[in-house]
Amino acid sequence: MVLAAVLAGCAYGPSRVTGQVRPAIEDYTTVTILTEMPEGAEQIAVVKVKVPFKGGFSLQEQIDLAVEELQRKAAKVGANAVVIDSASTDLDLISTGPETSTFNRVGLVQGVAVWVD
């Protein structure tokens, strides 16, 4: 819980609606994480999350945060499951001033928010 609270403000990423949005699900923790698309699933949105790597937290803790954020995004569009289709690391260019920039390592997790009967 503390990790999620510390890093929650750091997770970000777009969602792209691709189907019919349903009423939001209040308890995002009920959104199931899947690795394969179930038969008959109704696709609602593509959800992506980026989590900047922070010192003092393990890679697994940061991945867990990204997955939790996927659940939140899926719940907002009324999905009861997320099919994770990719997880990786990347570098983001961060502006640190008017003429300077730096690279920051981020974790990327993408999935498809779906409704499964």
Rosetta constraint file for C-alpha pairs under 8 A:
AtomPair CA 1 CA 5 HARMONIC 6.20 0.50
AtomPair CA 2 CA 6 HARMONIC 6.11 0.50
AtomPair CA 3 CA 7 HARMONIC 6.06 0.50
AtomPair CA 3 CA 61 HARMONIC 7.63 0.50
AtomPair CA 4 CA 8 HARMONIC 5.32 0.50
AtomPair CA 4 CA 65 HARMONIC 6.19 0.50
AtomPair CA 5 CA 9 HARMONIC 7.65 0.50
AtomPair CA 7 CA 11 HARMONIC 6.81 0.50
AtomPair CA 7 CA 65 HARMONIC 7.37 0.50
AtomPair CA 8 CA 65 HARMONIC 7.42 0.50
AtomPair CA 8 CA 69 HARMONIC 7.93 0.50
AtomPair CA 10 CA 51 HARMONIC 6.21 0.50
AtomPair CA 10 CA 52 HARMONIC 6.61 0.50
AtomPair CA 11 CA 49 HARMONIC 6.42 0.50
AtomPair CA 11 CA 50 HARMONIC 5.64 0.50
AtomPair CA 11 CA 51 HARMONIC 4.62 0.50
AtomPair CA 11 CA 52 HARMONIC 7.12 0.50
AtomPair CA 11 CA 65 HARMONIC 7.76 0.50
AtomPair CA 11 CA 66 HARMONIC 6.77 0.50
AtomPair CA 11 CA 69 HARMONIC 7.07 0.50
AtomPair CA 12 CA 49 HARMONIC 5.37 0.50
AtomPair CA 12 CA 50 HARMONIC 5.26 0.50
AtomPair CA 12 CA 51 HARMONIC 6.62 0.50
AtomPair CA 13 CA 47 HARMONIC 7.71 0.50
AtomPair CA 13 CA 48 HARMONIC 5.24 0.50
AtomPair CA 13 CA 49 HARMONIC 4.38 0.50
AtomPair CA 13 CA 50 HARMONIC 5.57 0.50
AtomPair CA 14 CA 47 HARMONIC 6.41 0.50
AtomPair CA 14 CA 48 HARMONIC 5.58 0.50
AtomPair CA 14 CA 49 HARMONIC 6.99 0.50
AtomPair CA 15 CA 45 HARMONIC 6.66 0.50
AtomPair CA 15 CA 46 HARMONIC 5.68 0.50
AtomPair CA 15 CA 47 HARMONIC 4.42 0.50
AtomPair CA 15 CA 48 HARMONIC 6.08 0.50
AtomPair CA 15 CA 73 HARMONIC 7.38 0.50
AtomPair CA 16 CA 45 HARMONIC 5.39 0.50
AtomPair CA 16 CA 46 HARMONIC 5.14 0.50
AtomPair CA 16 CA 47 HARMONIC 6.47 0.50
AtomPair CA 17 CA 21 HARMONIC 7.46 0.50
AtomPair CA 17 CA 44 HARMONIC 6.03 0.50
AtomPair CA 17 CA 45 HARMONIC 4.12 0.50
AtomPair CA 17 CA 46 HARMONIC 6.41 0.50
AtomPair CA 18 CA 43 HARMONIC 6.89 0.50
AtomPair CA 18 CA 44 HARMONIC 5.43 0.50
AtomPair CA 18 CA 45 HARMONIC 4.81 0.50
AtomPair CA 18 CA 46 HARMONIC 6.93 0.50
AtomPair CA 19 CA 42 HARMONIC 7.75 0.50
AtomPair CA 19 CA 43 HARMONIC 5.81 0.50
AtomPair CA 19 CA 44 HARMONIC 4.25 0.50
AtomPair CA 19 CA 45 HARMONIC 6.30 0.50
AtomPair CA 20 CA 43 HARMONIC 7.92 0.50
AtomPair CA 20 CA 44 HARMONIC 5.68 0.50
AtomPair CA 21 CA 44 HARMONIC 5.99 0.50
AtomPair CA 21 CA 77 HARMONIC 5.30 0.50
AtomPair CA 21 CA 78 HARMONIC 6.18 0.50
AtomPair CA 22 CA 77 HARMONIC 5.86 0.50
AtomPair CA 22 CA 78 HARMONIC 4.38 0.50
AtomPair CA 22 CA 79 HARMONIC 7.12 0.50
AtomPair CA 23 CA 76 HARMONIC 7.75 0.50
AtomPair CA 23 CA 77 HARMONIC 6.73 0.50
AtomPair CA 23 CA 78 HARMONIC 4.98 0.50
AtomPair CA 24 CA 75 HARMONIC 5.55 0.50
AtomPair CA 24 CA 76 HARMONIC 4.66 0.50
AtomPair CA 24 CA 77 HARMONIC 5.49 0.50
AtomPair CA 24 CA 78 HARMONIC 4.25 0.50
AtomPair CA 24 CA 79 HARMONIC 7.69 0.50
AtomPair CA 25 CA 75 HARMONIC 4.81 0.50
AtomPair CA 25 CA 76 HARMONIC 6.35 0.50
AtomPair CA 25 CA 77 HARMONIC 7.81 0.50
AtomPair CA 25 CA 78 HARMONIC 5.42 0.50
AtomPair CA 25 CA 79 HARMONIC 7.39 0.50
AtomPair CA 25 CA 80 HARMONIC 7.63 0.50
AtomPair CA 26 CA 75 HARMONIC 7.05 0.50
AtomPair CA 27 CA 31 HARMONIC 7.91 0.50
AtomPair CA 27 CA 75 HARMONIC 7.53 0.50
AtomPair CA 28 CA 71 HARMONIC 5.66 0.50
AtomPair CA 28 CA 72 HARMONIC 5.15 0.50
AtomPair CA 28 CA 74 HARMONIC 7.76 0.50
AtomPair CA 28 CA 75 HARMONIC 5.29 0.50
AtomPair CA 29 CA 68 HARMONIC 7.79 0.50
AtomPair CA 29 CA 71 HARMONIC 6.80 0.50
AtomPair CA 29 CA 72 HARMONIC 7.81 0.50
AtomPair CA 30 CA 80 HARMONIC 7.11 0.50
AtomPair CA 31 CA 71 HARMONIC 5.72 0.50
AtomPair CA 31 CA 74 HARMONIC 7.40 0.50
AtomPair CA 31 CA 75 HARMONIC 6.70 0.50
AtomPair CA 31 CA 79 HARMONIC 7.14 0.50
AtomPair CA 31 CA 80 HARMONIC 4.65 0.50
AtomPair CA 31 CA 81 HARMONIC 4.85 0.50
AtomPair CA 31 CA 82 HARMONIC 7.03 0.50
AtomPair CA 32 CA 71 HARMONIC 7.73 0.50
AtomPair CA 32 CA 80 HARMONIC 6.29 0.50
AtomPair CA 32 CA 81 HARMONIC 4.38 0.50
AtomPair CA 32 CA 82 HARMONIC 6.24 0.50
AtomPair CA 33 CA 71 HARMONIC 7.73 0.50
AtomPair CA 33 CA 81 HARMONIC 5.80 0.50
AtomPair CA 33 CA 82 HARMONIC 5.09 0.50
AtomPair CA 33 CA 83 HARMONIC 6.14 0.50
AtomPair CA 33 CA 84 HARMONIC 7.14 0.50
AtomPair CA 34 CA 81 HARMONIC 6.95 0.50
AtomPair CA 34 CA 82 HARMONIC 5.92 0.50
AtomPair CA 34 CA 83 HARMONIC 4.58 0.50
AtomPair CA 34 CA 84 HARMONIC 6.25 0.50
AtomPair CA 35 CA 83 HARMONIC 5.27 0.50
AtomPair CA 35 CA 84 HARMONIC 5.42 0.50
AtomPair CA 35 CA 85 HARMONIC 6.86 0.50
AtomPair CA 36 CA 83 HARMONIC 6.05 0.50
AtomPair CA 36 CA 84 HARMONIC 7.68 0.50
AtomPair CA 37 CA 41 HARMONIC 6.96 0.50
AtomPair CA 37 CA 83 HARMONIC 6.10 0.50
AtomPair CA 38 CA 116 HARMONIC 7.53 0.50
AtomPair CA 40 CA 116 HARMONIC 7.01 0.50
AtomPair CA 40 CA 117 HARMONIC 7.96 0.50
AtomPair CA 41 CA 114 HARMONIC 6.06 0.50
AtomPair CA 41 CA 115 HARMONIC 5.69 0.50
AtomPair CA 41 CA 116 HARMONIC 4.84 0.50
AtomPair CA 41 CA 117 HARMONIC 7.45 0.50
AtomPair CA 42 CA 114 HARMONIC 5.31 0.50
AtomPair CA 42 CA 115 HARMONIC 5.05 0.50
AtomPair CA 42 CA 116 HARMONIC 6.51 0.50
AtomPair CA 43 CA 112 HARMONIC 6.83 0.50
AtomPair CA 43 CA 113 HARMONIC 6.21 0.50
AtomPair CA 43 CA 114 HARMONIC 4.46 0.50
AtomPair CA 43 CA 115 HARMONIC 6.60 0.50
AtomPair CA 44 CA 77 HARMONIC 7.20 0.50
AtomPair CA 44 CA 79 HARMONIC 6.80 0.50
AtomPair CA 44 CA 112 HARMONIC 7.42 0.50
AtomPair CA 44 CA 113 HARMONIC 5.53 0.50
AtomPair CA 44 CA 114 HARMONIC 5.27 0.50
AtomPair CA 44 CA 115 HARMONIC 7.14 0.50
AtomPair CA 45 CA 74 HARMONIC 7.64 0.50
AtomPair CA 45 CA 77 HARMONIC 7.51 0.50
AtomPair CA 45 CA 112 HARMONIC 5.84 0.50
AtomPair CA 45 CA 113 HARMONIC 5.08 0.50
AtomPair CA 45 CA 114 HARMONIC 7.14 0.50
AtomPair CA 46 CA 110 HARMONIC 7.36 0.50
AtomPair CA 46 CA 111 HARMONIC 5.92 0.50
AtomPair CA 46 CA 112 HARMONIC 4.55 0.50
AtomPair CA 46 CA 113 HARMONIC 6.01 0.50
AtomPair CA 47 CA 70 HARMONIC 6.48 0.50
AtomPair CA 47 CA 73 HARMONIC 6.76 0.50
AtomPair CA 47 CA 74 HARMONIC 7.13 0.50
AtomPair CA 47 CA 110 HARMONIC 5.75 0.50
AtomPair CA 47 CA 111 HARMONIC 5.40 0.50
AtomPair CA 47 CA 112 HARMONIC 5.99 0.50
AtomPair CA 47 CA 113 HARMONIC 6.60 0.50
AtomPair CA 48 CA 70 HARMONIC 6.95 0.50
AtomPair CA 48 CA 108 HARMONIC 7.24 0.50
AtomPair CA 48 CA 109 HARMONIC 5.81 0.50
AtomPair CA 48 CA 110 HARMONIC 4.35 0.50
AtomPair CA 48 CA 111 HARMONIC 6.49 0.50
AtomPair CA 49 CA 66 HARMONIC 6.01 0.50
AtomPair CA 49 CA 69 HARMONIC 6.91 0.50
AtomPair CA 49 CA 70 HARMONIC 6.59 0.50
AtomPair CA 49 CA 108 HARMONIC 5.78 0.50
AtomPair CA 49 CA 109 HARMONIC 5.33 0.50
AtomPair CA 49 CA 110 HARMONIC 6.39 0.50
AtomPair CA 50 CA 66 HARMONIC 6.97 0.50
AtomPair CA 50 CA 106 HARMONIC 6.11 0.50
AtomPair CA 50 CA 107 HARMONIC 5.49 0.50
AtomPair CA 50 CA 108 HARMONIC 4.66 0.50
AtomPair CA 50 CA 109 HARMONIC 6.63 0.50
AtomPair CA 51 CA 62 HARMONIC 6.88 0.50
AtomPair CA 51 CA 63 HARMONIC 7.92 0.50
AtomPair CA 51 CA 65 HARMONIC 7.80 0.50
AtomPair CA 51 CA 66 HARMONIC 6.25 0.50
AtomPair CA 51 CA 106 HARMONIC 5.32 0.50
AtomPair CA 51 CA 107 HARMONIC 5.06 0.50
AtomPair CA 51 CA 108 HARMONIC 6.63 0.50
AtomPair CA 52 CA 104 HARMONIC 7.02 0.50
AtomPair CA 52 CA 105 HARMONIC 6.13 0.50
AtomPair CA 52 CA 106 HARMONIC 4.21 0.50
AtomPair CA 52 CA 107 HARMONIC 6.31 0.50
AtomPair CA 53 CA 57 HARMONIC 7.89 0.50
AtomPair CA 53 CA 59 HARMONIC 7.74 0.50
AtomPair CA 53 CA 62 HARMONIC 7.07 0.50
AtomPair CA 53 CA 104 HARMONIC 7.75 0.50
AtomPair CA 53 CA 105 HARMONIC 5.93 0.50
AtomPair CA 53 CA 106 HARMONIC 5.47 0.50
AtomPair CA 53 CA 107 HARMONIC 6.90 0.50
AtomPair CA 57 CA 61 HARMONIC 6.25 0.50
AtomPair CA 57 CA 62 HARMONIC 6.87 0.50
AtomPair CA 58 CA 62 HARMONIC 6.45 0.50
AtomPair CA 59 CA 63 HARMONIC 6.18 0.50
AtomPair CA 60 CA 64 HARMONIC 6.03 0.50
AtomPair CA 61 CA 65 HARMONIC 6.27 0.50
AtomPair CA 62 CA 66 HARMONIC 6.33 0.50
AtomPair CA 62 CA 107 HARMONIC 7.62 0.50
AtomPair CA 63 CA 67 HARMONIC 6.24 0.50
AtomPair CA 63 CA 107 HARMONIC 7.11 0.50
AtomPair CA 63 CA 109 HARMONIC 7.92 0.50
AtomPair CA 64 CA 68 HARMONIC 6.17 0.50
AtomPair CA 65 CA 69 HARMONIC 6.20 0.50
AtomPair CA 66 CA 70 HARMONIC 6.29 0.50
AtomPair CA 66 CA 107 HARMONIC 7.82 0.50
AtomPair CA 66 CA 108 HARMONIC 7.71 0.50
AtomPair CA 66 CA 109 HARMONIC 6.48 0.50
AtomPair CA 67 CA 71 HARMONIC 6.40 0.50
AtomPair CA 67 CA 109 HARMONIC 7.20 0.50
AtomPair CA 68 CA 72 HARMONIC 6.44 0.50
AtomPair CA 69 CA 73 HARMONIC 6.26 0.50
AtomPair CA 70 CA 74 HARMONIC 6.06 0.50
AtomPair CA 70 CA 82 HARMONIC 7.35 0.50
AtomPair CA 70 CA 109 HARMONIC 7.98 0.50
AtomPair CA 70 CA 110 HARMONIC 7.82 0.50
AtomPair CA 70 CA 111 HARMONIC 7.48 0.50
AtomPair CA 71 CA 75 HARMONIC 6.06 0.50
AtomPair CA 71 CA 81 HARMONIC 7.70 0.50
AtomPair CA 71 CA 82 HARMONIC 6.89 0.50
AtomPair CA 72 CA 76 HARMONIC 6.35 0.50
AtomPair CA 73 CA 77 HARMONIC 6.85 0.50
AtomPair CA 74 CA 78 HARMONIC 6.37 0.50
AtomPair CA 74 CA 79 HARMONIC 5.07 0.50
AtomPair CA 74 CA 80 HARMONIC 7.20 0.50
AtomPair CA 74 CA 81 HARMONIC 7.21 0.50
AtomPair CA 74 CA 82 HARMONIC 6.72 0.50
AtomPair CA 74 CA 113 HARMONIC 5.21 0.50
AtomPair CA 74 CA 114 HARMONIC 7.76 0.50
AtomPair CA 75 CA 79 HARMONIC 5.32 0.50
AtomPair CA 75 CA 80 HARMONIC 6.67 0.50
AtomPair CA 77 CA 113 HARMONIC 7.98 0.50
AtomPair CA 78 CA 115 HARMONIC 7.57 0.50
AtomPair CA 79 CA 113 HARMONIC 5.50 0.50
AtomPair CA 79 CA 114 HARMONIC 4.99 0.50
AtomPair CA 79 CA 115 HARMONIC 4.92 0.50
AtomPair CA 80 CA 113 HARMONIC 7.60 0.50
AtomPair CA 80 CA 114 HARMONIC 6.39 0.50
AtomPair CA 80 CA 115 HARMONIC 5.27 0.50
AtomPair CA 80 CA 116 HARMONIC 6.67 0.50
AtomPair CA 81 CA 113 HARMONIC 5.98 0.50
AtomPair CA 81 CA 114 HARMONIC 5.38 0.50
AtomPair CA 81 CA 115 HARMONIC 6.23 0.50
AtomPair CA 81 CA 116 HARMONIC 7.02 0.50
AtomPair CA 82 CA 111 HARMONIC 6.00 0.50
AtomPair CA 82 CA 112 HARMONIC 5.44 0.50
AtomPair CA 82 CA 113 HARMONIC 4.50 0.50
AtomPair CA 82 CA 114 HARMONIC 5.96 0.50
AtomPair CA 83 CA 111 HARMONIC 5.19 0.50
AtomPair CA 83 CA 112 HARMONIC 5.11 0.50
AtomPair CA 83 CA 113 HARMONIC 6.55 0.50
AtomPair CA 83 CA 114 HARMONIC 7.43 0.50
AtomPair CA 84 CA 109 HARMONIC 7.40 0.50
AtomPair CA 84 CA 110 HARMONIC 5.93 0.50
AtomPair CA 84 CA 111 HARMONIC 4.02 0.50
AtomPair CA 84 CA 112 HARMONIC 6.50 0.50
AtomPair CA 85 CA 109 HARMONIC 7.96 0.50
AtomPair CA 85 CA 110 HARMONIC 5.96 0.50
AtomPair CA 85 CA 111 HARMONIC 5.12 0.50
AtomPair CA 85 CA 112 HARMONIC 7.38 0.50
AtomPair CA 86 CA 108 HARMONIC 7.85 0.50
AtomPair CA 86 CA 109 HARMONIC 5.76 0.50
AtomPair CA 86 CA 110 HARMONIC 5.29 0.50
AtomPair CA 86 CA 111 HARMONIC 6.84 0.50
AtomPair CA 87 CA 107 HARMONIC 7.36 0.50
AtomPair CA 87 CA 108 HARMONIC 5.51 0.50
AtomPair CA 87 CA 109 HARMONIC 4.35 0.50
AtomPair CA 87 CA 110 HARMONIC 6.44 0.50
AtomPair CA 88 CA 107 HARMONIC 5.85 0.50
AtomPair CA 88 CA 108 HARMONIC 5.18 0.50
AtomPair CA 88 CA 109 HARMONIC 6.58 0.50
AtomPair CA 89 CA 105 HARMONIC 6.93 0.50
AtomPair CA 89 CA 106 HARMONIC 5.60 0.50
AtomPair CA 89 CA 107 HARMONIC 4.37 0.50
AtomPair CA 89 CA 108 HARMONIC 5.66 0.50
AtomPair CA 90 CA 105 HARMONIC 5.76 0.50
AtomPair CA 90 CA 106 HARMONIC 5.41 0.50
AtomPair CA 90 CA 107 HARMONIC 6.39 0.50
AtomPair CA 90 CA 108 HARMONIC 7.09 0.50
AtomPair CA 91 CA 103 HARMONIC 5.88 0.50
AtomPair CA 91 CA 104 HARMONIC 5.45 0.50
AtomPair CA 91 CA 105 HARMONIC 4.53 0.50
AtomPair CA 91 CA 106 HARMONIC 5.93 0.50
AtomPair CA 92 CA 103 HARMONIC 5.46 0.50
AtomPair CA 92 CA 104 HARMONIC 5.24 0.50
AtomPair CA 92 CA 105 HARMONIC 6.33 0.50
AtomPair CA 92 CA 106 HARMONIC 6.75 0.50
AtomPair CA 93 CA 101 HARMONIC 6.59 0.50
AtomPair CA 93 CA 102 HARMONIC 5.77 0.50
AtomPair CA 93 CA 103 HARMONIC 4.57 0.50
AtomPair CA 93 CA 104 HARMONIC 6.44 0.50
AtomPair CA 94 CA 101 HARMONIC 5.46 0.50
AtomPair CA 94 CA 102 HARMONIC 5.26 0.50
AtomPair CA 94 CA 103 HARMONIC 5.78 0.50
AtomPair CA 94 CA 104 HARMONIC 6.66 0.50
AtomPair CA 95 CA 100 HARMONIC 6.20 0.50
AtomPair CA 95 CA 101 HARMONIC 4.25 0.50
AtomPair CA 95 CA 102 HARMONIC 6.42 0.50
AtomPair CA 96 CA 100 HARMONIC 5.57 0.50
AtomPair CA 96 CA 101 HARMONIC 5.05 0.50
AtomPair CA 96 CA 102 HARMONIC 6.71 0.50
AtomPair CA 97 CA 101 HARMONIC 6.78 0.50
